[in-house]
């Protein structure tokens, strides 16, 4: 099974338990990560936002709470999008089933793009970033929130134990899907070893790239601008 179909199957399968597990397994810190990312970006109330790999929409909803009204969520998983559309905080939003590499919008359609914990699921990250560049307006920004392995050796050991041993067991029990919560640590480990987000954003044409570490370095916020 290729990566695109595997990711779709996994996230369609765990969609009903996805929000609970996200918040439970992160002890609720994921809400802070999204708010902090938007603050670092300095997103405007007048923004035209595309939330890519939006899942059940928590990043888009965080933006809406900051006063952003023009938001579209895009995700490969139709089951995730169905849950997103049912949320009260998302009363008049729009969603589209789409992958990052083939965003179905005209050039220069958005001022901002956000992605939370989704870049490592792209089947071609560079093509995804090129697609972002195309649909962003001049001076538009992309904001990426993604896991990383901490540089501090002690924190890294604790994090790796939790991520590779504890999290898959809890995820399997609650979601009833063994693959989903083994895929998560596998994908993060592989991503951290092989992928340099700022480098790929530069190759896609972006400038003014910022990289911020949050919560002992277990997540990163990467912000880049189209100039």
C-alpha positions in Angstrom: 0.0 0.0 0.0 1.5 3.4 -1.0 1.9 6.2 1.6 -1.1 8.2 0.4 -3.6 5.4 0.7 -2.1 4.2 4.0 -2.4 7.6 5.6 -6.0 7.9 4.3 -6.9 4.5 5.7 -5.4 5.2 9.1 -7.0 8.6 9.6 -10.4 7.5 8.3 -10.2 4.7 10.7 -9.4 6.6 13.9 -11.4 9.8 13.2 -14.0 9.2 15.9 -11.4 8.9 18.7 -8.8 11.3 17.1 -9.7 14.5 19.1 -9.9 12.7 22.5 -6.5 10.9 21.9 -4.8 14.1 20.7 -5.8 16.0 23.8 -5.3 13.1 26.2 -1.9 11.9 24.9 -0.5 15.5 24.9 -2.1 16.3 28.3 -3.9 19.2 26.5 -0.7 21.0 25.5 -1.7 20.7 21.9 -4.1 23.6 22.4 -1.2 25.8 23.5 0.9 24.8 20.6 -1.7 25.9 18.1 -2.3 29.2 19.8 1.4 29.9 20.2 2.0 29.1 16.5 -0.7 31.6 15.4 0.7 34.3 17.7 4.2 33.8 16.4 2.8 34.1 12.8 0.9 37.3 13.7 -2.1 36.2 11.8 -4.5 39.0 11.0 -8.3 39.0 11.4 -8.5 39.8 7.7 -6.5 36.7 6.7 -7.6 34.3 4.0 -6.5 31.0 5.6 -6.1 27.5 4.2 -5.6 24.9 6.8 -3.9 21.9 5.1 -4.1 18.4 6.5 -6.6 20.0 8.8 -7.9 16.8 10.3 -10.8 17.6 12.6 -10.0 21.3 12.4 -8.4 22.3 15.7 -5.9 24.6 14.0 -8.6 26.3 11.9 -10.8 26.7 15.0 -7.9 28.3 16.9 -7.6 30.8 14.1 -11.3 31.5 14.1 -11.1 32.2 17.9 -8.5 34.9 17.0 -11.1 36.5 14.7 -10.2 35.0 11.3 -13.4 34.4 9.3 -12.2 33.4 5.9 -11.0 29.8 6.5 -11.0 26.7 4.4 -9.9 23.3 5.7 -8.3 20.7 3.4 -7.6 17.0 4.2 -7.3 13.7 2.5 -9.5 11.9 5.1 -13.2 12.4 4.4 -14.1 11.1 7.8 -12.0 13.7 9.5 -13.6 16.4 7.4 -17.1 15.2 8.4 -16.2 15.6 12.1 -14.7 19.0 11.5 -18.0 20.2 9.8 -20.0 19.1 12.8 -18.1 21.2 15.3 -20.0 24.2 16.8 -17.0 26.5 16.5 -17.0 25.9 12.8 -20.5 27.0 12.0 -20.0 28.6 8.6 -16.7 27.1 7.5 -15.8 25.3 4.3 -13.8 22.1 3.8 -12.4 20.3 0.7 -11.0 16.8 0.3 -7.5 17.4 -1.0 -3.8 16.5 -0.7 -1.2 19.2 -0.2 0.6 18.4 -3.4 -2.5 19.1 -5.5 -4.3 22.1 -3.8 -7.5 22.8 -6.0 -7.3 26.6 -5.8 -6.1 29.3 -8.1 -2.8 31.0 -7.7 -2.5 33.7 -5.0 -5.8 32.7 -3.3 -4.7 32.8 0.4 -2.7 35.1 2.7 -1.9 32.2 5.1 -1.5 28.5 5.2 -1.3 26.4 8.3 -0.4 22.8 8.9 -0.4 21.0 12.3 1.3 17.7 12.5 0.6 16.9 8.9 3.7 17.6 6.9 5.3 14.2 7.7 2.2 12.6 6.1 2.7 14.3 2.7 3.7 11.8 0.0 6.0 14.5 -1.6 6.9 17.3 0.9 8.7 19.5 -1.6 5.8 19.3 -4.1 3.5 20.2 -1.2 5.5 23.2 -0.4 5.6 24.3 -4.0 1.8 24.0 -4.0 1.7 26.2 -0.9 3.9 28.8 -2.7 1.6 28.9 -5.7 -1.7 29.5 -3.9 -0.3 32.1 -1.4 -0.5 35.8 -2.2 2.7 37.8 -2.3 3.9 38.3 1.4 1.7 35.4 2.4 2.9 33.1 5.1 3.0 29.4 5.8 3.0 28.2 9.4 4.0 24.6 10.1 3.6 22.9 13.5 5.3 19.6 13.7 6.9 17.1 16.1 10.6 16.7 16.4 13.1 14.8 18.5 14.5 16.9 21.4 18.2 17.8 21.3 18.6 17.4 25.1 19.7 13.8 25.6 17.8 13.2 28.9 14.5 14.7 27.5 15.1 12.8 24.3 15.3 9.5 26.1 12.1 10.2 28.1 10.3 11.4 25.1 11.4 8.4 23.0 10.2 6.0 25.7 6.8 7.7 25.9 6.4 8.1 22.1 7.6 4.6 21.1 6.4 2.5 24.0 3.6 4.1 26.1 1.7 6.1 23.4 1.2 3.1 21.0 -0.2 1.0 23.8 -2.7 3.6 24.9 -3.6 4.5 21.3 -4.2 0.9 20.4 -6.5 0.3 23.4 -8.6 3.5 22.9 -8.7 3.6 19.1 -8.8 -0.1 18.4 -6.3 0.5 15.7 -2.8 -0.9 16.3 -1.2 0.5 13.1 -2.3 4.1 13.7 -0.4 4.6 16.9 2.7 2.7 15.8 2.7 4.7 12.5 2.9 8.0 14.6 6.3 7.3 16.3 7.6 5.6 13.2 6.7 8.6 11.0 8.2 11.1 13.5 11.5 9.2 13.9 11.9 8.9 10.1 10.9 12.5 9.5 13.4 13.8 12.1 16.2 11.8 10.5 15.5 12.7 6.9 13.6 15.9 6.6 14.8 19.5 7.0 11.7 21.7 6.7 13.5 25.1 6.3 15.7 23.7 3.6 12.7 22.3 1.6 10.8 25.6 2.1 13.8 27.5 0.7 13.8 25.1 -2.3 10.1 25.8 -2.9 10.8 29.5 -3.1 10.1 30.8 0.4 12.1 33.4 2.3 12.3 34.9 5.9 12.2 31.4 7.4 11.9 31.2 11.2 12.2 28.1 13.3 10.9 28.0 16.9 11.1 25.2 19.5 8.3 24.6 22.0 8.0 22.5 25.1 11.6 21.3 25.6 12.0 21.0 21.9 9.5 18.2 21.3 7.7 20.4 18.7 8.8 23.0 16.2 7.0 25.9 14.6 8.4 26.9 11.2 7.2 30.1 9.6 8.1 31.2 6.0 7.0 34.0 3.7 6.4 34.3 0.0 8.3 37.4 -1.3 
